[in-house]
Amino acid sequence: MTATEKSILIALGSNLSHPTWGAPPAILMAAIEMLAQAGVSTRRCSSIWRSAAWPDPTDPPYANAVIAVATLLPPVDLLAALHRIEAAFGRARGKLNAPRTLDIDLIAYGSLVHDGADGPQLPHPRTQDRAFVLRPLAEVDPAWRHPISGTGIAALLAALPPDQTCVLWGD
């Protein structure tokens, strides 16, 4: 990422298969293709990581990825596009932290900080607490710094509690 290019970061997760798109890793790739159709161009894509479901680790594990994107959409319109894509994959918002075919979060929109009063909360409020976001994010943008704390990705990863783990999907 160049100094003049804003780092727009999106996290994707899935832990339920879909009859059309298949297993969670395939769902993530299909969602990235759908993002392109919505005017969101992927610049970099992480590997796919596997993490345990939370709060119930007996639920299927999640496939997770982070992408760095370019778009002309402002944050509020980008979030609306993400929600439309989730719905196209059968995402029904209901029980918090329930298994899902697709979850897409806007993690950061450059260095923008927003309280979420009239648009998305930026950066995503739990980014710094989630290995399944930080590990793939480190692949995509190793120089990224949290827009509020200024903490770099390596320090954020080092600060994670030991129970926050994820591994590459095939491992």
C-alpha positions in Angstrom: 0.0 0.0 0.0 1.5 3.4 -0.9 1.4 6.3 1.5 -1.2 8.1 -0.6 -3.5 5.0 -1.0 -6.1 4.7 1.8 -6.3 1.3 3.3 -9.9 0.1 3.0 -10.1 -3.3 4.7 -12.9 -5.8 4.7 -13.1 -9.0 6.8 -15.1 -12.0 5.6 -16.1 -15.1 7.5 -18.3 -18.1 7.0 -19.0 -21.3 8.9 -22.0 -22.8 7.1 -22.1 -24.3 3.7 -24.5 -23.0 1.0 -26.2 -25.2 -1.6 -25.2 -22.9 -4.4 -21.7 -21.7 -3.3 -20.5 -24.7 -1.4 -18.2 -24.8 1.6 -17.1 -21.8 3.6 -13.8 -21.1 1.7 -15.7 -21.2 -1.6 -18.3 -18.8 -0.2 -15.6 -16.3 0.7 -14.2 -16.4 -2.8 -17.7 -16.0 -4.3 -18.5 -13.1 -2.1 -15.2 -11.3 -3.2 -16.4 -11.8 -6.8 -19.8 -10.3 -5.9 -18.0 -7.3 -4.3 -16.3 -6.6 -7.7 -19.8 -6.5 -9.3 -20.8 -3.9 -6.7 -17.9 -1.6 -7.5 -15.4 -2.8 -4.9 -12.1 -3.9 -6.4 -9.9 -6.3 -4.5 -6.3 -5.1 -4.3 -5.0 -7.8 -2.0 -6.5 -10.9 -0.5 -5.2 -12.9 2.5 -5.0 -16.6 2.8 -8.0 -18.3 4.3 -7.7 -18.8 8.0 -9.7 -21.2 10.3 -10.9 -20.2 13.7 -13.1 -21.8 16.3 -16.7 -20.6 16.5 -17.5 -18.3 19.4 -19.1 -18.4 21.8 -20.0 -22.1 21.1 -16.8 -23.9 19.9 -19.0 -27.0 19.0 -20.4 -25.0 16.1 -18.5 -25.5 12.8 -15.2 -23.6 12.5 -15.0 -20.3 10.6 -13.2 -19.7 7.3 -11.9 -16.1 7.5 -10.1 -13.7 5.2 -9.3 -10.0 4.9 -9.2 -8.1 1.7 -7.8 -4.6 0.9 -10.1 -2.9 -1.6 -10.5 0.2 -3.7 -13.9 1.7 -4.2 -15.5 5.1 -4.9 -18.3 4.2 -2.5 -18.3 6.3 0.7 -18.3 4.2 4.0 -22.1 4.2 4.5 -22.8 3.0 0.9 -20.0 0.4 1.1 -21.5 -1.0 4.3 -24.9 -1.1 2.6 -23.3 -3.1 -0.3 -21.7 -5.5 2.2 -25.1 -6.1 3.8 -26.8 -6.7 0.4 -24.1 -9.3 -0.4 -24.5 -11.0 3.0 -28.3 -11.2 2.3 -27.6 -12.7 -1.2 -25.8 -15.5 0.6 -28.6 -16.2 2.9 -27.5 -14.2 5.9 -30.3 -13.6 8.3 -29.6 -11.3 11.2 -31.0 -12.7 14.3 -29.2 -14.3 17.2 -25.9 -12.7 18.0 -22.8 -14.8 17.1 -24.9 -17.5 15.5 -23.4 -19.6 12.7 -23.8 -18.0 9.3 -23.1 -18.5 5.6 -21.5 -15.2 5.3 -20.4 -12.3 7.6 -18.7 -9.3 6.0 -17.3 -6.4 8.2 -15.9 -3.1 7.2 -12.8 -3.1 9.3 -11.2 0.3 8.3 -11.7 3.0 5.7 -8.3 4.6 5.6 -7.6 6.4 8.8 -11.2 7.5 9.2 -12.6 7.4 12.8 -16.4 7.5 13.1 -18.6 6.8 16.1 -21.3 5.0 14.0 -24.0 7.5 14.8 -24.9 8.0 11.1 -22.9 5.3 9.4 -20.5 2.5 10.1 -18.4 2.6 13.3 -14.8 2.9 12.1 -12.5 1.3 12.7 -14.6 -1.8 13.5 -14.9 -1.8 17.3 -13.4 -5.2 18.0 -10.7 -5.4 15.3 -7.9 -5.3 17.9 -9.4 -8.2 19.9 -9.7 -10.8 17.1 -7.0 -13.0 15.8 -9.2 -14.1 12.9 -9.1 -10.5 11.7 -5.6 -9.5 12.7 -3.7 -12.5 11.2 -5.1 -12.2 7.7 -4.9 -8.4 8.0 -1.2 -8.7 8.7 -0.8 -10.6 5.4 -2.7 -7.9 3.4 -1.3 -4.8 5.0 1.7 -5.5 7.3 2.2 -1.8 7.9 -1.4 -1.1 9.0 -1.8 0.9 12.2 -5.0 1.1 14.2 -6.6 4.5 13.4 -7.4 5.3 17.0 -4.5 3.8 19.1 -1.9 4.1 16.4 -0.7 0.6 17.4 0.9 -1.4 14.6 -0.4 -4.8 13.5 2.6 -6.7 15.0 2.0 -5.2 18.5 -1.8 -5.8 18.2 -1.1 -9.5 17.4 1.4 -9.7 20.3 -1.2 -8.3 22.7 -3.8 -11.0 21.9 -4.7 -13.3 24.8 -3.4 -16.9 24.3 -7.0 -18.2 23.6 -7.3 -16.0 20.5 -5.9 -18.3 17.8 -6.4 -19.1 14.2 -4.5 -21.3 11.7 -4.3 -21.4 8.0 -7.3 -23.3 6.6 -5.4 -26.3 5.3 -3.3 -26.8 8.5 
